Amino acid sequence: MPGPGLPRLHLISDGALAPDPLPRLAALLPGLPPGLVAVHLREKSLPGGPLLALAGALAELCHRHGQLLLVNERVDVALSQVPLRQGDVVLVSSDGLHGPVSDEEILE
């Protein structure tokens, strides 16, 4: 069971089943409580430029409705959507990008 503040509903994009997730998410997200959803952008076959454009549109949509966007497999695209400041810590692992991470978690 997810802890407090963690999304309970995870939506995973799949271009093979639905080439453009934006219309469906634009219809769905406004009706859901903020913080409920994690949208996973997982488009392995989408080239960099179109993937970056889709990530930007999804980031804006998710932010507007208080939902989380996770970019899977593409740290470069994920970082392009995150405003980083001096002193921020970004943890990259074999299964993707995780954040935010506390100092205590890094030491573990």
C-alpha positions, 0 to 999 in steps of 0.5 A: 500500500502506498505511503502518505503522499504517494500516487495511488493510480499509475498510468503508463503510456504505450504508443503501440496502443494509444499513439497520443496520450494527451487527449485522454489525459486532458479529459481524465486528470481534471476530474481527479484529486491532486496527487492521486496519479503518477503518469509514466511516460514510457515511449521506447520507440519515440525519437528524441525530438517528439519524445521531448515535445510530448514530455513537455506537454505532459509535464505542463498538463500534470503540473496544472492538475497536481499530478506527477509525471515520471519519465522512464528510461530517458534521464536526458528527457526527464532532466529537461523537464525539471528546473534544477537549482544549485545544491539540488541532488539528482539520483540516477539508477539503473531503473531510472530517475528518482527524486526528490531524495533526502540526504539520509536516503542517499547515505543508506 
